[in-house]
Amino acid sequence: MRPRPPARYGFPLFATYGQRVGGFLVDIGIPAGLLAVVLIAALATRDVVVIGIVYPGAALVGLAFLVWNSGYRQGRSGQSLGKSVLGTRLVSAGSGEPVGFGRAFGRQVAHLVDAIPLGVGFLWPLWDEQRQTFADKMCSTHVVQADL
C-alpha cells in the first residue's frame, strides 16, 4: 500500500489552486523583478556596453536563482521560497518526503509539457482528484499543505 501525503480527517491536504498559483508568482516574480530593474537601469544609461554586459549578467544571476530555488531548495526541503510563503511543499507521491534536486529540477523542465497544449496542464489541478499538473503526474509528485 502506498503512503499518502499528510492528511486530516483521512483526506489528503493537497494544496489549493490559489496556493499553487501564488507560490509560482512569488518564485517567478523575484528573478523577473530583478531583471526588470536591471534592464531599466541599464537602458537609462544609454550605454550599449553597459546594456550588453549588465543585462546578460543579471539574466545569469536570475537563472542561478531559479536553479537554486526550484531545484536545490525545493528538492531538499520541499519548499521553494514561493511555497514557503504560501504554506505548501512538494513531496514524492510514494513517500511524502522531499524529492531531491534531480527530480525537483526535472519537474520544472517537465512543466513544458503543461504549457504545450495551450497551457491546459497548468489548469489540470482545478479538476484533478489529486490536484496534479501533467508534470506532477510524470514525476510522481504532489504539492501539499505544509505541516500545520
Biotite code that builds the C-alpha atoms (Angstrom):
import biotite.structure as struc

atoms = struc.array([
    struc.Atom([0.000, 0.000, 0.000], chain_id="A", res_id=1, res_name="MET", atom_name="CA", element="C"),
    struc.Atom([1.355, 3.427, -1.000], chain_id="A", res_id=2, res_name="ARG", atom_name="CA", element="C"),
    struc.Atom([1.795, 6.035, 1.738], chain_id="A", res_id=3, res_name="PRO", atom_name="CA", element="C"),
    struc.Atom([-0.336, 9.126, 1.202], chain_id="A", res_id=4, res_name="ARG", atom_name="CA", element="C"),
    struc.Atom([0.501, 12.788, 1.714], chain_id="A", res_id=5, res_name="PRO", atom_name="CA", element="C"),
    struc.Atom([-0.212, 14.314, 5.138], chain_id="A", res_id=6, res_name="PRO", atom_name="CA", element="C"),
    struc.Atom([-3.897, 14.018, 5.927], chain_id="A", res_id=7, res_name="ALA", atom_name="CA", element="C"),
    struc.Atom([-6.519, 15.487, 8.199], chain_id="A", res_id=8, res_name="ARG", atom_name="CA", element="C"),
    struc.Atom([-9.680, 13.533, 8.908], chain_id="A", res_id=9, res_name="TYR", atom_name="CA", element="C"),
    struc.Atom([-8.466, 10.873, 6.451], chain_id="A", res_id=10, res_name="GLY", atom_name="CA", element="C"),
    struc.Atom([-8.303, 13.192, 3.416], chain_id="A", res_id=11, res_name="PHE", atom_name="CA", element="C"),
    struc.Atom([-5.023, 14.335, 1.841], chain_id="A", res_id=12, res_name="PRO", atom_name="CA", element="C"),
    struc.Atom([-4.380, 18.023, 2.232], chain_id="A", res_id=13, res_name="LEU", atom_name="CA", element="C"),
    struc.Atom([-3.405, 18.866, -1.323], chain_id="A", res_id=14, res_name="PHE", atom_name="CA", element="C"),
    struc.Atom([-2.518, 22.497, -1.964], chain_id="A", res_id=15, res_name="ALA", atom_name="CA", element="C"),
    struc.Atom([-5.305, 24.661, -3.333], chain_id="A", res_id=16, res_name="THR", atom_name="CA", element="C"),
    struc.Atom([-5.039, 26.034, -6.842], chain_id="A", res_id=17, res_name="TYR", atom_name="CA", element="C"),
    struc.Atom([-4.669, 29.537, -5.404], chain_id="A", res_id=18, res_name="GLY", atom_name="CA", element="C"),
    struc.Atom([-1.729, 28.434, -3.268], chain_id="A", res_id=19, res_name="GLN", atom_name="CA", element="C"),
    struc.Atom([-0.060, 26.834, -6.278], chain_id="A", res_id=20, res_name="ARG", atom_name="CA", element="C"),
    struc.Atom([-0.502, 29.934, -8.451], chain_id="A", res_id=21, res_name="VAL", atom_name="CA", element="C"),
    struc.Atom([0.557, 32.264, -5.638], chain_id="A", res_id=22, res_name="GLY", atom_name="CA", element="C"),
    struc.Atom([3.714, 30.256, -4.995], chain_id="A", res_id=23, res_name="GLY", atom_name="CA", element="C"),
    struc.Atom([4.555, 30.308, -8.692], chain_id="A", res_id=24, res_name="PHE", atom_name="CA", element="C"),
    struc.Atom([4.070, 34.083, -8.842], chain_id="A", res_id=25, res_name="LEU", atom_name="CA", element="C"),
    struc.Atom([6.428, 34.597, -5.894], chain_id="A", res_id=26, res_name="VAL", atom_name="CA", element="C"),
    struc.Atom([9.017, 32.215, -7.372], chain_id="A", res_id=27, res_name="ASP", atom_name="CA", element="C"),
    struc.Atom([8.967, 33.815, -10.813], chain_id="A", res_id=28, res_name="ILE", atom_name="CA", element="C"),
    struc.Atom([8.449, 37.379, -9.538], chain_id="A", res_id=29, res_name="GLY", atom_name="CA", element="C"),
    struc.Atom([11.794, 37.548, -7.749], chain_id="A", res_id=30, res_name="ILE", atom_name="CA", element="C"),
    struc.Atom([14.057, 36.924, -10.773], chain_id="A", res_id=31, res_name="PRO", atom_name="CA", element="C"),
    struc.Atom([11.680, 38.732, -13.159], chain_id="A", res_id=32, res_name="ALA", atom_name="CA", element="C"),
    struc.Atom([11.673, 41.777, -10.886], chain_id="A", res_id=33, res_name="GLY", atom_name="CA", element="C"),
    struc.Atom([15.465, 41.714, -10.716], chain_id="A", res_id=34, res_name="LEU", atom_name="CA", element="C"),
    struc.Atom([15.744, 41.551, -14.497], chain_id="A", res_id=35, res_name="LEU", atom_name="CA", element="C"),
    struc.Atom([13.234, 44.370, -14.964], chain_id="A", res_id=36, res_name="ALA", atom_name="CA", element="C"),
    struc.Atom([15.029, 46.699, -12.542], chain_id="A", res_id=37, res_name="VAL", atom_name="CA", element="C"),
    struc.Atom([18.433, 45.941, -14.069], chain_id="A", res_id=38, res_name="VAL", atom_name="CA", element="C"),
    struc.Atom([17.130, 46.389, -17.611], chain_id="A", res_id=39, res_name="LEU", atom_name="CA", element="C"),
    struc.Atom([15.540, 49.740, -16.784], chain_id="A", res_id=40, res_name="ILE", atom_name="CA", element="C"),
    struc.Atom([18.724, 50.918, -15.045], chain_id="A", res_id=41, res_name="ALA", atom_name="CA", element="C"),
    struc.Atom([20.919, 49.707, -17.914], chain_id="A", res_id=42, res_name="ALA", atom_name="CA", element="C"),
    struc.Atom([18.684, 51.319, -20.535], chain_id="A", res_id=43, res_name="LEU", atom_name="CA", element="C"),
    struc.Atom([18.735, 54.587, -18.583], chain_id="A", res_id=44, res_name="ALA", atom_name="CA", element="C"),
    struc.Atom([22.500, 54.797, -19.091], chain_id="A", res_id=45, res_name="THR", atom_name="CA", element="C"),
    struc.Atom([22.025, 54.622, -22.875], chain_id="A", res_id=46, res_name="ARG", atom_name="CA", element="C"),
    struc.Atom([25.427, 52.957, -22.985], chain_id="A", res_id=47, res_name="ASP", atom_name="CA", element="C"),
    struc.Atom([25.436, 49.920, -25.274], chain_id="A", res_id=48, res_name="VAL", atom_name="CA", element="C"),
    struc.Atom([28.405, 48.381, -23.445], chain_id="A", res_id=49, res_name="VAL", atom_name="CA", element="C"),
    struc.Atom([26.655, 48.645, -20.070], chain_id="A", res_id=50, res_name="VAL", atom_name="CA", element="C"),
    struc.Atom([23.448, 47.205, -21.509], chain_id="A", res_id=51, res_name="ILE", atom_name="CA", element="C"),
    struc.Atom([25.358, 44.414, -23.252], chain_id="A", res_id=52, res_name="GLY", atom_name="CA", element="C"),
    struc.Atom([27.264, 43.379, -20.121], chain_id="A", res_id=53, res_name="ILE", atom_name="CA", element="C"),
    struc.Atom([24.959, 44.143, -17.183], chain_id="A", res_id=54, res_name="VAL", atom_name="CA", element="C"),
    struc.Atom([21.730, 42.678, -18.511], chain_id="A", res_id=55, res_name="TYR", atom_name="CA", element="C"),
    struc.Atom([23.159, 39.270, -19.528], chain_id="A", res_id=56, res_name="PRO", atom_name="CA", element="C"),
    struc.Atom([24.934, 39.154, -16.147], chain_id="A", res_id=57, res_name="GLY", atom_name="CA", element="C"),
    struc.Atom([21.636, 39.785, -14.374], chain_id="A", res_id=58, res_name="ALA", atom_name="CA", element="C"),
    struc.Atom([19.985, 37.108, -16.531], chain_id="A", res_id=59, res_name="ALA", atom_name="CA", element="C"),
    struc.Atom([22.622, 34.601, -15.387], chain_id="A", res_id=60, res_name="LEU", atom_name="CA", element="C"),
    struc.Atom([22.048, 35.564, -11.756], chain_id="A", res_id=61, res_name="VAL", atom_name="CA", element="C"),
    struc.Atom([18.287, 35.119, -12.286], chain_id="A", res_id=62, res_name="GLY", atom_name="CA", element="C"),
    struc.Atom([18.859, 31.707, -13.856], chain_id="A", res_id=63, res_name="LEU", atom_name="CA", element="C"),
    struc.Atom([21.129, 30.683, -10.962], chain_id="A", res_id=64, res_name="ALA", atom_name="CA", element="C"),
    struc.Atom([18.402, 31.786, -8.540], chain_id="A", res_id=65, res_name="PHE", atom_name="CA", element="C"),
    struc.Atom([15.819, 29.649, -10.377], chain_id="A", res_id=66, res_name="LEU", atom_name="CA", element="C"),
    struc.Atom([18.074, 26.580, -10.258], chain_id="A", res_id=67, res_name="VAL", atom_name="CA", element="C"),
    struc.Atom([18.806, 27.131, -6.561], chain_id="A", res_id=68, res_name="TRP", atom_name="CA", element="C"),
    struc.Atom([15.190, 27.891, -5.607], chain_id="A", res_id=69, res_name="ASN", atom_name="CA", element="C"),
    struc.Atom([13.355, 25.362, -7.774], chain_id="A", res_id=70, res_name="SER", atom_name="CA", element="C"),
    struc.Atom([15.975, 22.622, -7.779], chain_id="A", res_id=71, res_name="GLY", atom_name="CA", element="C"),
    struc.Atom([18.168, 22.694, -4.698], chain_id="A", res_id=72, res_name="TYR", atom_name="CA", element="C"),
    struc.Atom([15.945, 24.393, -2.113], chain_id="A", res_id=73, res_name="ARG", atom_name="CA", element="C"),
    struc.Atom([12.692, 22.773, -3.212], chain_id="A", res_id=74, res_name="GLN", atom_name="CA", element="C"),
    struc.Atom([14.321, 19.381, -3.740], chain_id="A", res_id=75, res_name="GLY", atom_name="CA", element="C"),
    struc.Atom([15.963, 19.351, -0.336], chain_id="A", res_id=76, res_name="ARG", atom_name="CA", element="C"),
    struc.Atom([13.198, 20.818, 1.846], chain_id="A", res_id=77, res_name="SER", atom_name="CA", element="C"),
    struc.Atom([10.123, 20.504, -0.369], chain_id="A", res_id=78, res_name="GLY", atom_name="CA", element="C"),
    struc.Atom([9.689, 24.267, -0.347], chain_id="A", res_id=79, res_name="GLN", atom_name="CA", element="C"),
    struc.Atom([10.766, 26.931, -2.797], chain_id="A", res_id=80, res_name="SER", atom_name="CA", element="C"),
    struc.Atom([10.502, 30.496, -1.492], chain_id="A", res_id=81, res_name="LEU", atom_name="CA", element="C"),
    struc.Atom([7.026, 30.769, -3.027], chain_id="A", res_id=82, res_name="GLY", atom_name="CA", element="C"),
    struc.Atom([5.883, 27.507, -1.474], chain_id="A", res_id=83, res_name="LYS", atom_name="CA", element="C"),
    struc.Atom([7.216, 28.678, 1.909], chain_id="A", res_id=84, res_name="SER", atom_name="CA", element="C"),
    struc.Atom([5.256, 31.924, 1.674], chain_id="A", res_id=85, res_name="VAL", atom_name="CA", element="C"),
    struc.Atom([2.056, 30.141, 0.601], chain_id="A", res_id=86, res_name="LEU", atom_name="CA", element="C"),
    struc.Atom([2.374, 27.254, 3.087], chain_id="A", res_id=87, res_name="GLY", atom_name="CA", element="C"),
    struc.Atom([2.830, 24.350, 0.663], chain_id="A", res_id=88, res_name="THR", atom_name="CA", element="C"),
    struc.Atom([5.523, 21.846, -0.162], chain_id="A", res_id=89, res_name="ARG", atom_name="CA", element="C"),
    struc.Atom([6.494, 19.458, -2.937], chain_id="A", res_id=90, res_name="LEU", atom_name="CA", element="C"),
    struc.Atom([6.640, 15.793, -1.941], chain_id="A", res_id=91, res_name="VAL", atom_name="CA", element="C"),
    struc.Atom([7.039, 12.401, -3.547], chain_id="A", res_id=92, res_name="SER", atom_name="CA", element="C"),
    struc.Atom([3.671, 10.771, -4.249], chain_id="A", res_id=93, res_name="ALA", atom_name="CA", element="C"),
    struc.Atom([5.043, 7.493, -2.897], chain_id="A", res_id=94, res_name="GLY", atom_name="CA", element="C"),
    struc.Atom([6.757, 8.519, 0.316], chain_id="A", res_id=95, res_name="SER", atom_name="CA", element="C"),
    struc.Atom([5.517, 12.008, 1.176], chain_id="A", res_id=96, res_name="GLY", atom_name="CA", element="C"),
    struc.Atom([9.168, 13.119, 1.511], chain_id="A", res_id=97, res_name="GLU", atom_name="CA", element="C"),
    struc.Atom([11.029, 15.860, -0.418], chain_id="A", res_id=98, res_name="PRO", atom_name="CA", element="C"),
    struc.Atom([12.047, 14.657, -3.878], chain_id="A", res_id=99, res_name="VAL", atom_name="CA", element="C"),
    struc.Atom([15.697, 15.752, -4.146], chain_id="A", res_id=100, res_name="GLY", atom_name="CA", element="C"),
    struc.Atom([17.419, 18.096, -6.573], chain_id="A", res_id=101, res_name="PHE", atom_name="CA", element="C"),
    struc.Atom([17.230, 15.978, -9.723], chain_id="A", res_id=102, res_name="GLY", atom_name="CA", element="C"),
    struc.Atom([13.537, 15.240, -9.511], chain_id="A", res_id=103, res_name="ARG", atom_name="CA", element="C"),
    struc.Atom([12.627, 18.781, -8.441], chain_id="A", res_id=104, res_name="ALA", atom_name="CA", element="C"),
    struc.Atom([14.623, 20.250, -11.328], chain_id="A", res_id=105, res_name="PHE", atom_name="CA", element="C"),
    struc.Atom([13.238, 17.644, -13.726], chain_id="A", res_id=106, res_name="GLY", atom_name="CA", element="C"),
    struc.Atom([9.716, 18.582, -12.655], chain_id="A", res_id=107, res_name="ARG", atom_name="CA", element="C"),
    struc.Atom([10.419, 22.199, -13.577], chain_id="A", res_id=108, res_name="GLN", atom_name="CA", element="C"),
    struc.Atom([11.553, 21.083, -17.033], chain_id="A", res_id=109, res_name="VAL", atom_name="CA", element="C"),
    struc.Atom([8.501, 18.793, -17.294], chain_id="A", res_id=110, res_name="ALA", atom_name="CA", element="C"),
    struc.Atom([6.290, 21.861, -16.820], chain_id="A", res_id=111, res_name="HIS", atom_name="CA", element="C"),
    struc.Atom([6.973, 22.499, -20.514], chain_id="A", res_id=112, res_name="LEU", atom_name="CA", element="C"),
    struc.Atom([4.523, 19.643, -21.138], chain_id="A", res_id=113, res_name="VAL", atom_name="CA", element="C"),
    struc.Atom([1.929, 21.562, -19.105], chain_id="A", res_id=114, res_name="ASP", atom_name="CA", element="C"),
    struc.Atom([2.356, 24.523, -21.442], chain_id="A", res_id=115, res_name="ALA", atom_name="CA", element="C"),
    struc.Atom([2.274, 22.668, -24.775], chain_id="A", res_id=116, res_name="ILE", atom_name="CA", element="C"),
    struc.Atom([-1.485, 22.031, -25.100], chain_id="A", res_id=117, res_name="PRO", atom_name="CA", element="C"),
    struc.Atom([-2.450, 25.725, -24.685], chain_id="A", res_id=118, res_name="LEU", atom_name="CA", element="C"),
    struc.Atom([-1.472, 25.671, -21.003], chain_id="A", res_id=119, res_name="GLY", atom_name="CA", element="C"),
    struc.Atom([-4.109, 23.066, -20.125], chain_id="A", res_id=120, res_name="VAL", atom_name="CA", element="C"),
    struc.Atom([-1.611, 21.200, -17.933], chain_id="A", res_id=121, res_name="GLY", atom_name="CA", element="C"),
    struc.Atom([-1.394, 24.190, -15.596], chain_id="A", res_id=122, res_name="PHE", atom_name="CA", element="C"),
    struc.Atom([-5.186, 24.205, -15.247], chain_id="A", res_id=123, res_name="LEU", atom_name="CA", element="C"),
    struc.Atom([-5.385, 20.435, -14.688], chain_id="A", res_id=124, res_name="TRP", atom_name="CA", element="C"),
    struc.Atom([-5.223, 20.726, -10.852], chain_id="A", res_id=125, res_name="PRO", atom_name="CA", element="C"),
    struc.Atom([-8.587, 22.514, -10.938], chain_id="A", res_id=126, res_name="LEU", atom_name="CA", element="C"),
    struc.Atom([-10.427, 19.269, -11.720], chain_id="A", res_id=127, res_name="TRP", atom_name="CA", element="C"),
    struc.Atom([-7.875, 16.543, -10.967], chain_id="A", res_id=128, res_name="ASP", atom_name="CA", element="C"),
    struc.Atom([-8.709, 14.451, -7.891], chain_id="A", res_id=129, res_name="GLU", atom_name="CA", element="C"),
    struc.Atom([-5.123, 14.737, -6.619], chain_id="A", res_id=130, res_name="GLN", atom_name="CA", element="C"),
    struc.Atom([-4.693, 18.334, -7.872], chain_id="A", res_id=131, res_name="ARG", atom_name="CA", element="C"),
    struc.Atom([-1.700, 17.426, -10.052], chain_id="A", res_id=132, res_name="GLN", atom_name="CA", element="C"),
    struc.Atom([-0.345, 19.070, -13.180], chain_id="A", res_id=133, res_name="THR", atom_name="CA", element="C"),
    struc.Atom([0.926, 16.876, -16.020], chain_id="A", res_id=134, res_name="PHE", atom_name="CA", element="C"),
    struc.Atom([4.463, 17.467, -14.674], chain_id="A", res_id=135, res_name="ALA", atom_name="CA", element="C"),
    struc.Atom([3.392, 16.214, -11.231], chain_id="A", res_id=136, res_name="ASP", atom_name="CA", element="C"),
    struc.Atom([1.945, 13.076, -12.798], chain_id="A", res_id=137, res_name="LYS", atom_name="CA", element="C"),
    struc.Atom([5.103, 12.484, -14.877], chain_id="A", res_id=138, res_name="MET", atom_name="CA", element="C"),
    struc.Atom([7.382, 12.936, -11.855], chain_id="A", res_id=139, res_name="CYS", atom_name="CA", element="C"),
    struc.Atom([5.092, 11.263, -9.265], chain_id="A", res_id=140, res_name="SER", atom_name="CA", element="C"),
    struc.Atom([4.886, 14.354, -7.058], chain_id="A", res_id=141, res_name="THR", atom_name="CA", element="C"),
    struc.Atom([2.209, 16.154, -5.064], chain_id="A", res_id=142, res_name="HIS", atom_name="CA", element="C"),
    struc.Atom([2.016, 19.727, -3.829], chain_id="A", res_id=143, res_name="VAL", atom_name="CA", element="C"),
    struc.Atom([0.541, 19.514, -0.348], chain_id="A", res_id=144, res_name="VAL", atom_name="CA", element="C"),
    struc.Atom([-0.210, 21.785, 2.566], chain_id="A", res_id=145, res_name="GLN", atom_name="CA", element="C"),
    struc.Atom([2.872, 22.319, 4.707], chain_id="A", res_id=146, res_name="ALA", atom_name="CA", element="C"),
    struc.Atom([2.683, 20.784, 8.168], chain_id="A", res_id=147, res_name="ASP", atom_name="CA", element="C"),
    struc.Atom([0.307, 22.868, 10.238], chain_id="A", res_id=148, res_name="LEU", atom_name="CA", element="C"),
])
